């Protein structure tokens, strides 16, 4: 797999994520953290210092970060294996329902596409505003999220790619967010 370099304010370098058979572009000066739990994997980057608490993907949710990282700028790539064991409706319905979460307000067109080269791959996503609602004892500030969720119905794997930053910082990161999220290349055989 090769990744096309695009114009961005950040200096981006290619990175391989062999655990999930993916290639991505990453900012060369950002801090990174990888974590695996049960049937999930998460790779997180930030221009800010990341908490030592690992990022996890919770069942029937999205990428969940440490509460210490909740109000930071983050680029995340995650994968969940054997999704149908967690969510009986399957990967397509999971992805569609994730986009309809009451915590996510769509702020642009909803992306829906099926890979023309692999009928088992589909993607949904878009630009969302989240936060402003406390979860547990953490008050999340309003954030903009540029997210794509890709499911592979043949392999029963779900990929979540997300760039999030505080609403007040969105203008600074908008072009970078779209470049990073759209640069992810997945190996469709896994």
ZALO-36957 format. One record per residue (C-alpha): residue in one letter; x, y, z. Coordinates in steps of 0.2 Angstrom, whole numbers, padded with zeros to 4 digits, always signed. Layout:
<recs>
AXYZ...
</recs>
This chain:
<recs>
X+0000+0000+0000X+0006+0018-0004X-0001+0034+0003X-0003+0050-0007X+0005+0065+0001X-0006+0080+0002X-0004+0098+0006X-0006+0101+0025X+0001+0113+0038X+0009+0098+0047X+0024+0088+0041X+0017+0071+0038X+0026+0055+0037X+0020+0037+0033X+0017+0025+0047X+0012+0007+0047X+0000-0001+0059X+0003-0019+0057X-0009-0025+0071X-0023-0019+0060X-0015-0020+0042X-0016-0001+0039X-0005+0013+0033X-0008+0030+0038X+0000+0048+0038X+0005+0055+0055X+0012+0072+0060X+0030+0069+0064X+0031+0079+0080X+0015+0073+0088X+0015+0061+0103X+0008+0044+0100X+0001+0029+0110X-0005+0012+0105X-0016+0001+0115X-0025-0016+0113X-0038-0023+0124X-0049-0039+0121X-0054-0038+0103X-0049-0020+0100X-0034-0009+0095X-0032+0010+0096X-0018+0021+0090X-0019+0039+0096X-0009+0055+0092X-0009+0072+0099X+0001+0088+0098X-0001+0088+0117X+0006+0076+0130X-0005+0061+0131X-0010+0053+0147X-0002+0036+0152X-0019+0028+0153X-0022+0019+0137X-0035+0022+0124X-0048+0008+0122X-0062+0004+0111X-0077+0000+0122X-0090-0013+0116X-0104-0004+0106X-0096+0013+0107X-0082+0022+0098X-0064+0026+0103X-0064+0031+0121X-0049+0041+0128X-0043+0043+0145X-0053+0057+0154X-0036+0066+0155X-0035+0067+0136X-0054+0072+0134X-0051+0090+0129X-0036+0088+0118X-0033+0088+0100X-0032+0069+0095X-0030+0059+0079X-0036+0041+0082X-0036+0025+0072X-0045+0010+0080X-0051-0007+0075X-0063-0020+0082X-0062-0038+0077X-0077-0050+0078X-0089-0036+0079X-0105-0047+0077X-0101-0056+0093X-0103-0039+0102X-0116-0031+0091X-0128-0044+0084X-0134-0032+0069X-0117-0033+0061X-0104-0021+0055X-0115-0010+0043X-0129-0007+0056X-0116-0003+0069X-0108+0010+0059X-0124+0018+0054X-0131+0018+0072X-0114+0026+0078X-0117+0040+0066X-0135+0043+0074X-0129+0044+0092X-0138+0058+0102X-0120+0064+0107X-0115+0067+0089X-0123+0082+0079X-0120+0081+0061X-0112+0097+0054X-0111+0093+0036X-0116+0080+0023X-0116+0062+0029X-0103+0052+0020X-0109+0034+0014X-0099+0024+0001X-0096+0006-0004X-0079+0002-0010X-0081-0001-0029X-0066-0014-0029X-0072-0024-0014X-0091-0025-0011X-0088-0030+0007X-0081-0013+0012X-0092+0002+0016X-0089+0018+0025X-0100+0031+0034X-0094+0047+0042X-0094+0065+0041X-0091+0081+0052X-0099+0080+0069X-0100+0091+0085X-0099+0082+0101X-0097+0086+0119X-0104+0099+0131X-0112+0084+0140X-0104+0077+0155X-0101+0058+0155X-0098+0051+0172X-0088+0064+0182X-0079+0072+0166X-0086+0087+0158X-0082+0086+0139X-0080+0103+0131X-0088+0104+0114X-0077+0097+0100X-0077+0095+0081X-0075+0077+0075X-0071+0072+0057X-0074+0054+0058X-0075+0039+0046X-0081+0022+0051X-0077+0008+0039X-0084-0010+0040X-0078-0026+0032X-0093-0037+0031X-0082-0052+0025X-0070-0051+0040X-0082-0044+0053X-0070-0030+0057X-0074-0012+0060X-0062+0003+0058X-0064+0019+0067X-0054+0034+0061X-0057+0051+0070X-0049+0068+0072X-0056+0078+0086X-0052+0096+0092X-0061+0109+0103X-0073+0119+0092X-0063+0135+0095X-0048+0126+0086X-0057+0118+0072X-0052+0132+0059X-0034+0129+0063X-0035+0110+0061X-0049+0107+0048X-0038+0104+0033X-0026+0093+0043X-0041+0083+0050X-0048+0079+0033X-0030+0074+0026X-0026+0063+0040X-0043+0054+0041X-0044+0052+0022X-0026+0046+0021X-0029+0030+0030X-0027+0014+0018X-0034-0002+0024X-0029-0019+0018X-0046-0026+0013X-0041-0044+0015X-0041-0042+0034
</recs>
